[in-house]
Amino acid sequence: MSTKTENNRLVRFVDNHVSEPIVAVLYGLSAIFVGVCGLVDGRARIALIVVGVVALLLAITSTFIRERLRKRRETADAEDRATLSRRRYQILDKELSPLLQLLAETMATSDPATRKSLAGSLRHSVVSAAASLVGENVTEGTRANLFRLHEEGGVRTMKLEPSCFSGRGDKSRRVFVDGDETMHETMRNQYRFVKSEADTSLMYGTYLTYPVSSTDVRVHGVLTVDCLRPGDLSKEDDVPAMRVLAAIAACAYECEVDPIPGGASD
């Protein structure tokens, strides 16, 4: 059944209002009216025949429409499942697998300089994956940035990690300081999701931040994504992806904190 047919008023009416019990009633009424017409004659008989035939036609039409709609929806559901399966494979094979392989290589490397270089590459790859996976269906694209926490003289700031920008537009030039809501939530090890940004002067309409942390008290920074239009990001769809990517970024920072696998020394 085509989309045009599915949008037909009769089809919509049957779909929304004619349930299987009602169809059964129509079949029953048709049988009753046709059966009773033998007991009367004249106009009453003609009327019963007409009503019975109309009820039968309605029942048959409704049955046909409901069956076609059912088959169409089963096909659509099967296509959706196949698409979801392909997308899940693509995420695992093309996005997460290379990240995890790079993470394993970083953790297995004992040379501090090489380990630090690999950790930097891993963080950059995390940001690229965030721009690709988060808000993946957004036409204008997603922008992703990774900010690193700095503490100097008792003052905390979060500045963009070098080369850790990917996606739409220009890199963020924001510096988060104490008093900023994002800094506050990050240090509480909590993500922040704003579906619709009220400040129209900003270059985005929605954003999501996720703390990059090893524990509740060991916070390395924050991973952020934003999109142009309010509603482009979804808490249900995008927070899980950010949780995974932020955890991998945290591992990259830990590889620098502990430059020798297992904390051993040469």
C-alpha positions in Angstrom: 0.0 0.0 0.0 1.5 3.3 -1.1 2.0 6.3 1.2 -0.6 8.1 -0.9 -3.1 5.3 -0.2 -2.2 5.2 3.5 -3.0 8.9 3.7 -6.4 8.4 2.2 -9.2 9.5 4.6 -10.9 6.1 4.5 -7.7 4.3 5.3 -6.9 6.7 8.2 -10.4 6.2 9.5 -10.2 2.4 9.4 -6.7 2.5 10.9 -7.8 4.7 13.8 -11.3 3.7 14.5 -12.2 0.3 13.1 -10.8 -2.4 15.3 -11.0 -6.2 14.8 -14.0 -6.5 17.1 -15.9 -3.9 15.1 -15.1 -5.8 11.9 -16.5 -8.9 13.5 -19.6 -7.0 14.5 -20.1 -5.8 10.9 -19.9 -9.3 9.6 -22.4 -10.4 12.2 -24.8 -7.6 11.4 -24.6 -8.4 7.7 -25.5 -12.0 8.3 -28.4 -11.0 10.6 -29.9 -8.5 8.2 -29.7 -10.8 5.2 -31.1 -13.7 7.3 -34.0 -11.6 8.6 -35.0 -10.2 5.2 -36.6 -13.5 4.5 -39.2 -12.9 7.2 -40.4 -9.6 5.7 -41.3 -8.3 2.3 -41.7 -5.0 0.5 -39.6 -2.0 1.3 -38.6 -3.4 4.7 -37.0 -6.4 2.9 -35.2 -4.2 0.5 -33.9 -2.0 3.3 -32.6 -5.0 5.2 -30.9 -6.4 2.1 -29.3 -3.0 1.4 -28.1 -2.5 5.1 -26.8 -6.1 5.1 -24.8 -5.7 1.9 -23.4 -2.3 3.1 -22.3 -3.9 6.4 -20.7 -6.8 4.5 -18.9 -4.4 2.1 -17.7 -2.3 5.0 -16.4 -5.4 6.8 -14.6 -6.7 3.7 -13.1 -3.3 2.9 -12.0 -2.9 6.5 -10.4 -6.3 6.6 -8.5 -5.6 3.4 -7.3 -2.3 4.5 -6.2 -3.5 7.9 -4.4 -6.5 6.4 -2.5 -4.3 3.9 -1.5 -1.9 6.7 -0.3 -4.7 8.8 1.9 -6.2 6.1 3.2 -2.7 5.2 4.2 -2.1 8.9 5.8 -5.5 9.2 7.9 -4.7 6.2 8.8 -1.3 7.5 9.7 -2.8 10.9 11.9 -5.4 9.2 13.7 -2.7 7.2 14.2 -0.6 10.4 15.7 -3.6 12.2 18.0 -4.2 9.2 19.1 -0.6 9.1 19.7 -0.6 12.9 21.7 -3.8 12.6 23.9 -2.3 9.8 24.4 0.9 11.8 25.3 -1.0 14.9 27.9 -3.0 13.0 29.3 0.2 11.4 29.6 1.9 14.9 31.4 -1.1 16.3 33.6 -1.8 13.3 34.3 1.7 12.0 34.2 3.9 15.0 34.7 2.0 18.3 37.0 -0.8 17.2 39.8 1.6 16.0 39.5 3.6 19.2 39.8 0.5 21.4 42.7 -0.8 19.4 44.5 2.5 19.8 43.7 2.5 23.5 45.2 -1.0 23.8 48.3 0.0 22.0 48.7 3.1 24.2 48.3 1.1 27.4 50.8 -1.5 26.2 53.5 1.0 25.2 56.2 1.4 27.9 58.2 4.3 26.3 56.8 7.5 28.0 57.3 9.7 24.9 55.6 7.2 22.6 52.9 6.6 25.1 52.1 10.3 25.5 52.0 10.7 21.7 49.6 7.8 21.3 47.4 9.2 24.1 47.2 12.5 22.2 46.2 10.7 19.1 43.6 8.7 21.0 42.0 11.9 22.4 41.9 13.4 18.9 40.2 10.2 17.6 37.7 10.4 20.4 36.7 14.0 19.4 36.4 12.9 15.7 34.2 10.0 16.7 32.0 12.4 18.8 31.5 14.7 15.8 30.5 11.6 13.7 28.4 9.6 16.2 26.6 12.3 18.2 23.7 13.9 16.4 24.6 11.8 13.4 21.4 12.6 11.5 21.8 16.4 11.8 22.1 18.0 8.3 24.4 20.8 9.3 26.7 18.6 11.4 27.9 18.3 14.9 30.8 20.2 16.5 32.9 18.4 19.1 35.6 19.8 21.4 37.7 18.4 24.3 38.6 20.7 27.1 41.4 19.9 29.6 41.3 20.9 33.3 44.1 23.1 34.5 44.7 24.2 38.1 47.2 27.0 38.7 47.5 28.9 42.0 44.2 27.5 43.2 42.4 28.8 40.0 40.7 26.2 37.9 40.1 26.5 34.2 39.2 24.2 31.3 40.9 25.1 28.0 40.6 23.4 24.6 43.1 20.6 24.3 45.4 21.2 21.3 44.1 19.6 18.1 41.0 18.2 19.9 38.4 19.8 17.7 36.3 18.2 15.0 33.2 18.7 13.0 31.1 21.8 11.9 32.5 25.3 11.8 35.4 26.6 13.9 36.9 25.3 17.1 35.7 26.6 20.4 37.6 29.5 21.9 35.7 29.2 25.2 37.6 29.0 28.5 35.6 27.5 31.4 36.2 28.9 34.8 34.8 28.5 38.3 31.3 29.9 38.4 30.4 28.5 34.9 27.6 26.0 35.0 29.6 23.6 32.8 32.6 23.8 35.1 30.3 23.2 38.1 28.6 20.2 36.6 31.9 18.8 35.3 33.5 18.9 38.7 30.4 17.2 40.1 31.1 14.5 37.5 27.7 15.2 35.9 26.8 15.7 32.3 24.9 18.8 31.1 22.3 18.7 28.3 20.6 21.8 27.0 18.0 21.0 24.3 17.4 24.6 23.4 19.9 27.4 24.1 18.2 30.6 25.0 21.2 32.8 24.0 20.7 33.4 20.3 24.1 35.1 20.0 25.8 31.8 20.3 26.8 29.8 17.3 24.8 26.8 18.4 21.2 26.0 19.5 21.7 22.9 21.5 24.7 21.3 23.3 25.8 18.4 25.5 28.8 18.3 27.8 30.2 15.1 29.5 32.9 15.0 32.2 36.1 13.2 31.3 36.9 11.5 34.6 38.5 8.4 36.0 36.7 8.7 39.3 34.3 11.1 41.0 37.3 13.1 42.3 39.7 12.6 39.4 38.4 14.8 36.6 40.6 15.5 33.6 38.2 17.8 31.6 35.1 17.8 29.6 33.9 16.6 26.2 31.4 18.8 24.5 29.2 18.6 21.4 26.9 21.2 19.9 24.5 21.6 16.9 23.0 24.6 15.2 19.3 24.0 15.8 17.5 23.4 19.1 16.4 19.8 19.3 19.2 18.5 17.1 20.6 16.6 20.1 18.7 14.0 22.1 19.4 13.0 25.7 18.2 9.4 25.0 20.3 8.9 21.8 23.4 11.0 22.4 24.2 10.8 26.2 25.1 7.0 25.9 27.6 7.7 23.1 29.1 10.6 25.0 29.5 8.4 28.1 31.5 5.8 26.2 33.7 8.4 24.3 34.4 10.4 27.5 35.5 7.2 29.3 38.0 6.4 26.4 39.3 10.0 26.6 39.8 9.5 30.4 41.8 6.4 29.7 44.0 8.5 27.4 44.7 10.9 30.2 45.4 8.1 32.6 48.0 6.7 30.3 49.9 10.0 30.7 49.5 10.1 34.4 50.9 6.5 34.7 53.4 6.4 31.8 54.5 2.8 32.4 52.0 -0.1 32.1 51.0 -1.3 35.5 52.8 1.5 37.2 56.1 -0.3 37.0 59.4 1.4 36.6 62.3 0.4 34.3 
